[in-house]
């Protein structure tokens, strides 16, 4: 059994999905938890799970991460209760599917507010504490689409690219300030089996399905806990995400074509329509909260492995093609 971490961990978006899985994983390692999300009743449920299963000390702080004052209060309550903050996990996220012109302005803006300004608010609050302590780890949950973009989910894709950039700028600032004890890590998960797809806003007219391969939220949680032990600059969750991350650097046109096709053929259903919905973007979902979304299973695991191998093979072929075409292709584009 792994040794206890004995860390104080603040988790935003702790009510479901990856955030809830992280709460359970940190509780199992003996950490004290500060749980934040919009739904107080669900947070109390998560806290009880962590206490009854692992004896974890917990603090529930209902918080809207777009409210800077509320996030500052979250940090202050964490310190008042546990004396410090060792890990701050920025995880709260929402999404809106649909073409750029189809997503209402208010919904688009709120996705960016939650996913970008919410993380900025969290980082500010965490750093206010960690600079005084001279230690701590901030973990920002981005997404593989922050590295390899997809269509029909523009506000989410933009926000996750911004989260990746945020990690880079904060690492530079900590280095220049001589704050070697403060680490900033970015996690880029591939598709996760969570309620994310059920709860997202959708103006595409088509039902949203997770893009294979699909990985468990507990896999992401294991990665996050690992970063609390050994901080790393960036880490992907799932081999498919890592392949896409590499491929997006060596053959970006190939990745754009493949992901555009996948999004249109598999991520948005061609069989089932969907009425427009704001999902949980402007207000919390009333649906039951859970870690899993029901998308992962033995058959899907097999398909996931096959899909990853196929993607890796495509990555290798595209990389070889890009290297062979390199100078002459660049010259041709320049002349054009």
Secondary structure as the mmCIF struct_conf table of DSSP 4:
data_model
#
loop_
_struct_conf.conf_type_id
_struct_conf.id
_struct_conf.beg_label_comp_id
_struct_conf.beg_label_asym_id
_struct_conf.beg_label_seq_id
_struct_conf.end_label_comp_id
_struct_conf.end_label_asym_id
_struct_conf.end_label_seq_id
HELX_LH_PP_P HELX_LH_PP_P1 UNK A 2 UNK A 4
STRN STRN1 UNK A 8 UNK A 12
BEND BEND1 UNK A 13 UNK A 13
TURN_TY1_P TURN_TY1_P1 UNK A 14 UNK A 15
BEND BEND2 UNK A 16 UNK A 16
HELX_RH_AL_P HELX_RH_AL_P1 UNK A 17 UNK A 28
TURN_TY1_P TURN_TY1_P2 UNK A 29 UNK A 30
STRN STRN2 UNK A 32 UNK A 36
BEND BEND3 UNK A 38 UNK A 38
HELX_RH_AL_P HELX_RH_AL_P2 UNK A 40 UNK A 54
STRN STRN3 UNK A 58 UNK A 60
TURN_TY1_P TURN_TY1_P3 UNK A 65 UNK A 66
HELX_RH_AL_P HELX_RH_AL_P3 UNK A 68 UNK A 82
BEND BEND4 UNK A 83 UNK A 83
BEND BEND5 UNK A 86 UNK A 86
STRN STRN4 UNK A 87 UNK A 90
STRN STRN5 UNK A 96 UNK A 97
STRN STRN6 UNK A 98 UNK A 98
TURN_TY1_P TURN_TY1_P4 UNK A 100 UNK A 102
BEND BEND6 UNK A 103 UNK A 103
HELX_RH_AL_P HELX_RH_AL_P4 UNK A 105 UNK A 112
HELX_RH_PI_P HELX_RH_PI_P1 UNK A 113 UNK A 117
HELX_RH_AL_P HELX_RH_AL_P5 UNK A 118 UNK A 133
TURN_TY1_P TURN_TY1_P5 UNK A 134 UNK A 134
STRN STRN7 UNK A 136 UNK A 141
HELX_RH_3T_P HELX_RH_3T_P1 UNK A 144 UNK A 146
TURN_TY1_P TURN_TY1_P6 UNK A 147 UNK A 147
BEND BEND7 UNK A 148 UNK A 148
BEND BEND8 UNK A 151 UNK A 152
STRN STRN8 UNK A 153 UNK A 153
HELX_RH_AL_P HELX_RH_AL_P6 UNK A 154 UNK A 176
TURN_TY1_P TURN_TY1_P7 UNK A 177 UNK A 178
TURN_TY1_P TURN_TY1_P8 UNK A 180 UNK A 181
STRN STRN9 UNK A 182 UNK A 189
STRN STRN10 UNK A 191 UNK A 193
BEND BEND9 UNK A 194 UNK A 194
TURN_TY1_P TURN_TY1_P9 UNK A 195 UNK A 195
HELX_RH_AL_P HELX_RH_AL_P7 UNK A 196 UNK A 199
BEND BEND10 UNK A 200 UNK A 200
STRN STRN11 UNK A 201 UNK A 202
BEND BEND11 UNK A 204 UNK A 205
STRN STRN12 UNK A 206 UNK A 208
HELX_LH_PP_P HELX_LH_PP_P2 UNK A 210 UNK A 211
BEND BEND12 UNK A 212 UNK A 213
STRN STRN13 UNK A 214 UNK A 216
HELX_RH_AL_P HELX_RH_AL_P8 UNK A 217 UNK A 229
BEND BEND13 UNK A 230 UNK A 230
BEND BEND14 UNK A 233 UNK A 233
STRN STRN14 UNK A 234 UNK A 237
BEND BEND15 UNK A 238 UNK A 238
HELX_RH_AL_P HELX_RH_AL_P9 UNK A 239 UNK A 250
HELX_RH_AL_P HELX_RH_AL_P10 UNK A 252 UNK A 262
HELX_RH_PI_P HELX_RH_PI_P2 UNK A 263 UNK A 267
STRN STRN15 UNK A 268 UNK A 273
STRN STRN16 UNK A 277 UNK A 277
TURN_TY1_P TURN_TY1_P10 UNK A 279 UNK A 280
BEND BEND16 UNK A 281 UNK A 283
BEND BEND17 UNK A 287 UNK A 287
HELX_LH_PP_P HELX_LH_PP_P3 UNK A 288 UNK A 289
BEND BEND18 UNK A 291 UNK A 291
BEND BEND19 UNK A 294 UNK A 294
HELX_RH_AL_P HELX_RH_AL_P11 UNK A 298 UNK A 335
#
